[in-house]
Amino acid sequence: MRTYAGIVFCDVDGTILPHGEREVSSDFFALVEEARQADFLVCISSGRFHEALLPLFSPVSSKVVFSASNGCRVLYQGTELFPNHGIDRPLAEQITSSLHAWGATALISTTDAICLPTVAREQLKAKSYLAKGYTRFFDTFSEVPGDVLQITAVCDGNLPTVLAKSREAWGSAFHVVTTGKEMFDICPTSKGISLRAISEHFSVPITHTYAFGDDENDIPMLEAAGKGYIMGNAHQGVKDREFEHCHDLIGTIRKILAKEIEKC
């Protein structure tokens, strides 16, 4: 197995993709190649479902690590690096029912699909993931296919209330973290745990890892890395922490690579 001099971990929404953007820039793909030439690996670390990530990064999909669903599923060159993290189905069903009772919609990421209750089809029809081939609708939880990885609560103006109830109910067992203005994830693992596992797998010291993110679900990754950077448009709760600010993702990573090359 190849080892690397360092690893760069990048969040997607709000980091690689500025809010409102839907396509990864060619500059980022060029950066992946530059990183490899500097003996660095790039990890795409996202709360997104793995099949939502692969098409976004198709030009470099065999050259990066994908840490999807906040680290629940980690893929490299089409192979799972570690056993998946997941939520037991009885508990996942309970969480789903509670979220619906509290006025939120449960978006369930499994090993097979993203699953949504049929009653949410019209409410969320404007969301891009509804048009994807990996979306499934269910009337009863028994119709949800595959192993449950994480559950995302999609709120409608009531995020603070639903988030508080969720943290009280499941915060001791799961990472319950915001991942957008009206969404939060209930996840059995974190991007930070994923960062440490990936770094160990490729024999890269933590001091040679760099992380970039913008929201609450990125905090464990930013804290676990040798150095964490927050984007200029980061969530205020992330900005309040002592991470270095980054206003140019590609430029900052290029400077990191240049310094590493100088050391060699």
C-alpha positions in Angstrom: 0.0 0.0 0.0 1.3 3.4 -0.9 2.0 5.9 1.9 1.9 9.6 1.7 3.8 12.6 3.1 0.5 14.2 4.2 -3.2 14.4 3.7 -5.5 17.3 3.0 -9.1 16.8 4.2 -11.7 19.1 2.6 -15.4 19.5 3.3 -17.6 20.0 0.2 -20.6 22.3 0.7 -19.4 25.8 1.7 -15.7 24.7 1.3 -14.9 23.1 -2.1 -18.3 24.3 -3.3 -19.1 27.8 -2.2 -22.7 28.1 -1.3 -24.8 28.2 -4.4 -22.2 26.5 -6.6 -23.0 23.0 -8.0 -19.9 22.1 -9.9 -16.4 21.6 -8.7 -13.9 23.9 -10.4 -11.2 22.6 -12.8 -8.7 24.3 -10.5 -9.6 21.9 -7.7 -9.1 18.9 -10.0 -5.7 20.4 -11.0 -4.9 20.8 -7.3 -5.5 17.1 -6.7 -2.8 16.3 -9.3 -0.4 18.8 -7.8 -1.0 17.3 -4.3 -0.1 13.8 -5.7 3.0 15.2 -7.2 4.0 16.5 -3.8 3.2 13.1 -2.3 0.0 14.4 -0.7 -3.4 12.7 -0.6 -6.7 14.6 -0.8 -9.7 13.4 1.1 -13.2 14.6 0.3 -14.9 14.7 3.7 -18.6 15.4 3.5 -21.9 14.8 5.2 -23.3 13.8 1.7 -24.3 10.4 0.6 -21.4 8.6 -1.2 -23.3 8.4 -4.6 -23.8 12.2 -4.4 -20.1 12.7 -4.2 -18.7 10.4 -6.9 -20.2 12.3 -9.9 -19.0 15.6 -8.5 -15.4 14.4 -8.5 -15.5 12.0 -11.4 -12.2 13.4 -13.0 -10.3 12.5 -9.9 -12.5 9.8 -8.3 -9.7 7.2 -8.4 -7.2 9.6 -6.9 -9.0 10.8 -3.8 -10.4 9.3 -0.6 -14.2 9.8 -0.1 -15.3 10.0 3.5 -19.1 10.2 3.0 -22.0 10.6 5.5 -19.6 12.3 8.0 -17.2 9.3 7.9 -19.8 6.5 8.1 -18.5 5.2 4.8 -15.0 5.6 3.6 -14.1 4.7 0.0 -10.8 4.6 -1.9 -10.6 3.5 -5.5 -14.0 1.9 -5.2 -13.1 -0.1 -2.1 -14.3 0.4 1.5 -11.3 1.1 3.7 -13.1 0.3 6.9 -16.3 -1.3 8.1 -19.2 1.1 7.9 -20.6 3.0 10.9 -24.3 2.7 11.3 -27.5 3.1 13.4 -29.4 0.0 14.5 -32.7 -0.2 12.5 -35.0 -0.2 15.6 -33.4 3.0 16.9 -33.3 4.5 13.4 -37.0 3.9 13.1 -37.6 5.5 16.5 -35.5 8.6 15.5 -37.4 8.9 12.2 -40.7 8.8 14.0 -39.7 11.3 16.6 -38.4 13.8 14.0 -41.6 13.6 12.1 -43.6 14.2 15.3 -41.5 17.3 16.0 -42.2 18.7 12.6 -39.0 17.8 10.7 -38.4 15.4 7.8 -36.0 12.5 8.2 -33.6 12.0 5.3 -32.1 8.6 5.9 -28.7 7.7 4.3 -28.2 3.9 3.9 -25.7 1.7 2.2 -28.2 1.5 -0.7 -30.0 4.8 -1.0 -31.2 8.1 0.4 -34.7 7.5 1.8 -37.5 9.9 2.4 -41.0 9.5 3.5 -43.5 9.6 0.6 -45.4 12.5 2.3 -42.3 14.7 1.9 -42.2 14.3 -1.8 -44.0 17.5 -2.6 -42.6 19.4 0.3 -39.0 18.8 -0.8 -39.5 18.5 -4.5 -37.3 21.5 -5.1 -34.3 19.8 -3.5 -31.8 18.5 -6.0 -31.3 15.1 -4.4 -34.9 14.2 -5.2 -34.1 14.0 -8.9 -31.2 11.5 -8.3 -31.5 7.8 -9.1 -30.4 6.9 -5.6 -33.4 8.5 -3.9 -36.1 6.1 -2.5 -39.5 6.9 -0.9 -41.1 4.9 1.8 -44.5 4.7 3.5 -43.3 2.5 6.4 -39.8 2.1 7.8 -39.7 -1.5 6.8 -39.4 -0.3 3.1 -36.1 1.4 3.8 -33.4 -0.7 2.1 -29.9 -1.4 3.3 -28.1 -0.6 6.5 -28.8 2.9 8.0 -25.7 5.0 8.1 -26.9 8.4 9.4 -30.2 10.4 9.6 -30.4 14.1 8.5 -33.2 16.2 9.9 -34.6 18.6 7.3 -36.4 21.4 9.2 -38.7 24.1 8.1 -38.0 27.2 10.2 -38.0 25.1 13.4 -34.4 23.9 13.5 -33.5 25.3 17.0 -36.4 23.5 18.6 -35.9 20.2 16.9 -32.1 20.3 17.3 -32.5 20.9 21.0 -34.9 18.0 21.4 -32.7 15.7 19.3 -29.6 16.6 21.4 -31.5 15.8 24.6 -32.7 12.5 23.2 -29.7 11.2 21.4 -26.7 13.5 22.0 -25.1 11.1 24.5 -24.9 8.3 21.9 -24.6 10.2 18.6 -23.0 13.3 17.0 -25.9 15.7 16.5 -24.5 18.6 14.5 -25.7 21.2 12.1 -24.8 20.9 8.5 -26.7 23.8 6.9 -29.2 26.5 7.7 -32.1 24.2 8.1 -30.5 20.7 8.5 -28.6 18.8 11.1 -27.2 15.3 11.1 -27.6 12.5 13.7 -24.5 10.4 13.1 -22.8 7.4 14.8 -19.3 8.7 14.0 -17.6 12.0 13.0 -15.3 13.5 10.5 -12.7 13.7 13.2 -12.8 9.9 13.8 -12.6 9.4 10.1 -9.6 11.7 9.8 -7.7 9.8 12.4 -8.5 6.4 10.9 -7.6 7.4 7.3 -4.3 9.0 8.5 -3.4 5.8 10.4 -4.3 3.7 7.4 -1.9 5.6 5.1 0.8 5.9 7.8 0.5 9.7 7.9 1.3 11.4 11.2 -1.5 13.7 12.4 1.0 16.6 12.4 1.0 16.2 8.6 -2.8 16.5 8.2 -4.7 19.7 7.2 -8.5 20.2 7.3 -10.8 22.7 5.8 -14.4 23.2 6.7 -17.2 25.7 7.5 -19.9 24.2 9.6 -20.5 22.5 12.9 -20.1 19.0 11.6 -16.6 19.9 10.5 -15.4 20.9 14.0 -14.3 17.3 15.0 -12.2 17.1 11.8 -10.7 20.6 12.3 -9.8 19.7 15.9 -8.3 16.3 15.0 -6.1 17.6 12.2 -2.6 18.9 12.6 -3.9 22.2 11.4 -7.5 23.2 10.9 -8.7 26.0 8.6 -12.2 27.6 8.5 -13.6 29.3 5.5 -14.5 32.9 5.4 -18.2 32.2 5.1 -18.2 29.7 8.0 -21.0 29.3 10.5 -20.6 31.7 13.3 -20.3 29.0 15.9 -17.3 27.7 14.0 -15.7 31.1 13.5 -15.8 31.6 17.3 -13.2 28.8 17.6 -9.5 29.2 17.3 -8.9 27.9 13.8 -7.0 29.8 11.1 -9.3 31.6 8.6 -9.0 30.7 5.0 -10.4 32.9 2.1 -8.7 31.0 -0.7 -9.0 27.2 -0.4 -6.9 26.3 -3.5 -4.3 29.0 -2.8 -3.9 28.0 0.8 -3.4 24.3 -0.1 -0.9 25.2 -2.7 1.1 27.1 -0.1 1.0 24.1 2.1 2.3 21.9 -0.7 5.0 24.3 -1.6 6.3 24.4 2.0 6.4 20.6 2.1 8.3 20.4 -1.2 10.8 22.9 0.2 11.5 20.6 3.2 12.3 17.7 0.9 
